[in-house]
Amino acid sequence: MALQPTANLLNFLGFVVWGDLGELTIYKSKRKKMVVLFKTYPHKPPSELQLERRATWSTAATAWNDLTPTQRQQWDLAARRASLCMHGFNLWMHWQITGDQTAIETLERQTHTTLLAA
């Protein structure tokens, strides 16, 4: 059940409210109206495929955290130099999930960065 908040809810403090807040989920609709819903919870456990996908993403994120700060800076630099609409973390995750080695090698050549250790 959606709640209809007042138009000036927290606007007087300059807050932009969205996401989960306690037992509520808040977002703006396509028509720019604030929508507030009570948080819902799953009725059944995740499937094996969901667990597998979550583990894949978790492993990729952990691998990013294991990189040195210099290596992370190189991924950020490559994304910036290539004018990609993403940060180095997103580029790393794309590579980890897709395994597209050729694209990363091309990106290294075009941006004059070293992303993959030889």
C-alpha positions, 0 to 999 in steps of 0.5 A: 500500500502506497502512502502519499506524503506531503509535497514538502516532506524534508524539503525544508532541510534540503534532503533528497530522500530515496531508498530504504528508511526504516520499514519504508521504501521511498522513491520518485516516480516518473511523474516526479511524485514521491512514492512511499511503500512499506518494505516487502520481504521475500516469501521464499528462499533464493533459487540456486541460480540466484545464489550462484549469481550472487556468489559471482558478483561477491567474488568479483567485488572481493577481488576489487578490494584485493587490488592495490590502490595503484591498481584501482587508480589505473582502472579509474584512469582507463575509464576516465580516459576512454570517456566511459560512463562508469568508474573503474570499479564498474569497468572491473566488474564488467571484466570480471563478469564477462571475462572479455579479455580482448576488450580490456587489452584494447582499452589498455592500448587506447588509454595508455594504461596498464590494467592487466599484469603481464 
